[in-house]
Amino acid sequence: MSNADVVRLREETGAGIMDCKRAMEEAGGDYEKAKKIIAEKGVAKAAKKADRETGTGLLEAYVHNGRVGVLLELRMETDFVAHSEPVKEFARSLAMHIAAMAPETVDDLLQQPFVKDPNMTVEAVLKSVIAKVGENMKIARFARYQV
């Protein structure tokens, strides 16, 4: 296990440096296995936060070629996290996903393969963002318009 692998794992997953080091140790230096361990722990962290109140929010608007528009409401625990880069990036990507994939409900949306990474569902990506920012988040609602 090299320090470069630990740093690379941190950059790719957003997990803490000590979490990455422990995952690499647990995986016996196998980078891909360590990545899976981090993902599993991220899901566990997200589950622990699921009951926490989401009292603030963020709206994201996206219009594609003047023909498809999306307005998305994400809810999270604090205003600080609402304005963090990982949340803003996720909100933008999710609004683009909704424009492209046209889900009917939030439940439909959560089950769809994420357009930027078809190996993950939207729900899995949401859980990874929750693990990264350390707060509960919910997709409250969205509206999609097409002309």
C-alpha positions as CSV (number, residue, x, y, z in Angstrom):
1,M,0.0,0.0,0.0
2,S,1.4,3.3,-1.0
3,N,0.6,6.8,0.2
4,A,-0.2,7.7,-3.4
5,D,-3.0,5.0,-3.5
6,V,-4.4,6.4,-0.2
7,V,-4.5,9.9,-1.6
8,R,-6.0,8.7,-4.9
9,L,-8.7,6.8,-3.0
10,R,-9.5,10.0,-1.1
11,E,-9.7,12.1,-4.2
12,E,-12.0,9.6,-6.0
13,T,-14.3,8.8,-3.1
14,G,-14.2,12.0,-1.0
15,A,-13.8,9.9,2.2
16,G,-11.5,11.0,5.0
17,I,-7.8,10.2,4.7
18,M,-7.9,7.9,7.8
19,D,-10.9,6.0,6.3
20,C,-9.0,5.6,3.1
21,K,-5.9,4.3,4.9
22,R,-8.0,1.8,6.9
23,A,-9.8,0.6,3.8
24,M,-6.5,0.1,2.0
25,E,-5.2,-1.9,5.0
26,E,-8.4,-3.9,5.2
27,A,-8.2,-4.7,1.5
28,G,-4.6,-5.7,1.7
29,G,-3.4,-3.0,-0.6
30,D,-6.0,-3.9,-3.4
31,Y,-7.1,-0.5,-4.6
32,E,-10.4,-1.7,-6.2
33,K,-11.4,-3.7,-3.1
34,A,-10.6,-0.7,-0.9
35,K,-12.9,1.5,-3.1
36,K,-15.7,-1.0,-2.6
37,I,-15.1,-0.9,1.2
38,I,-15.3,2.9,1.2
39,A,-18.6,2.7,-0.8
40,E,-20.1,0.2,1.6
41,K,-19.1,2.3,4.6
42,G,-20.5,5.4,2.9
43,V,-23.9,3.6,2.6
44,A,-23.7,2.7,6.3
45,K,-22.9,6.3,7.2
46,A,-25.9,7.5,5.1
47,A,-28.2,5.1,6.8
48,K,-27.2,6.4,10.2
49,K,-28.1,9.9,9.2
50,A,-31.4,9.0,7.6
51,D,-33.5,10.0,10.6
52,R,-31.9,13.5,11.0
53,E,-34.1,16.5,10.2
54,T,-33.5,18.2,6.8
55,G,-34.4,21.8,7.8
56,T,-32.8,23.8,5.0
57,G,-32.7,23.4,1.2
58,L,-31.3,24.2,-2.1
59,L,-33.1,24.9,-5.4
60,E,-31.4,24.0,-8.7
61,A,-32.7,25.1,-12.1
62,Y,-31.6,23.7,-15.4
63,V,-32.7,24.4,-18.9
64,H,-31.5,22.3,-21.8
65,N,-31.5,24.0,-25.3
66,G,-34.5,26.1,-24.3
67,R,-36.8,23.0,-24.7
68,V,-36.5,21.1,-21.4
69,G,-36.5,22.7,-18.0
70,V,-36.1,21.2,-14.5
71,L,-36.6,22.8,-11.1
72,L,-35.2,20.6,-8.3
73,E,-35.5,20.9,-4.5
74,L,-32.9,19.2,-2.3
75,R,-33.2,19.2,1.5
76,M,-30.3,18.9,3.9
77,E,-29.5,19.7,7.6
78,T,-27.6,23.0,7.3
79,D,-27.2,26.0,5.0
80,F,-23.4,25.4,5.1
81,V,-23.7,22.0,3.5
82,A,-26.3,23.3,1.0
83,H,-23.7,25.7,-0.4
84,S,-20.8,23.2,-0.4
85,E,-19.2,22.2,-3.7
86,P,-20.2,18.4,-3.5
87,V,-23.9,19.3,-3.0
88,K,-23.9,22.0,-5.7
89,E,-22.2,19.6,-8.1
90,F,-24.7,16.8,-7.2
91,A,-27.7,19.2,-7.6
92,R,-26.5,20.3,-11.1
93,S,-25.8,16.7,-12.2
94,L,-29.2,15.5,-10.8
95,A,-31.1,18.3,-12.6
96,M,-29.4,17.3,-15.9
97,H,-30.3,13.7,-15.2
98,I,-33.9,14.5,-14.6
99,A,-34.0,16.5,-17.9
100,A,-32.5,13.5,-19.8
101,M,-34.3,10.6,-18.1
102,A,-37.7,12.1,-17.4
103,P,-38.6,10.3,-14.1
104,E,-42.2,10.7,-13.0
105,T,-41.7,10.6,-9.2
106,V,-38.9,10.9,-6.7
107,D,-39.1,7.1,-6.1
108,D,-38.7,6.5,-9.8
109,L,-35.8,8.9,-9.9
110,L,-34.0,7.1,-7.0
111,Q,-34.2,3.7,-8.8
112,Q,-32.8,5.0,-12.2
113,P,-29.2,4.3,-13.2
114,F,-27.4,7.6,-12.9
115,V,-26.5,9.0,-16.3
116,K,-23.0,10.0,-15.3
117,D,-22.3,6.6,-13.9
118,P,-24.7,3.9,-15.1
119,N,-23.2,1.4,-12.6
120,M,-24.8,3.3,-9.8
121,T,-28.4,4.2,-9.1
122,V,-29.4,7.8,-8.3
123,E,-30.0,6.6,-4.7
124,A,-26.5,5.2,-4.4
125,V,-25.0,8.5,-5.7
126,L,-27.2,10.4,-3.2
127,K,-25.9,8.1,-0.4
128,S,-22.3,8.7,-1.4
129,V,-22.8,12.5,-1.3
130,I,-24.4,12.1,2.2
131,A,-21.3,10.2,3.3
132,K,-19.0,12.8,1.8
133,V,-20.7,15.9,3.4
134,G,-21.7,14.2,6.7
135,E,-25.3,15.3,6.7
136,N,-28.6,13.8,5.8
137,M,-30.0,14.9,2.4
138,K,-33.3,14.2,0.6
139,I,-34.6,14.8,-2.9
140,A,-37.7,16.7,-1.8
141,R,-39.4,17.2,-5.2
142,F,-38.8,18.2,-8.8
143,A,-40.7,19.5,-11.8
144,R,-39.7,18.8,-15.4
145,Y,-41.1,20.8,-18.3
146,Q,-40.7,20.1,-22.0
147,V,-41.9,22.0,-25.1
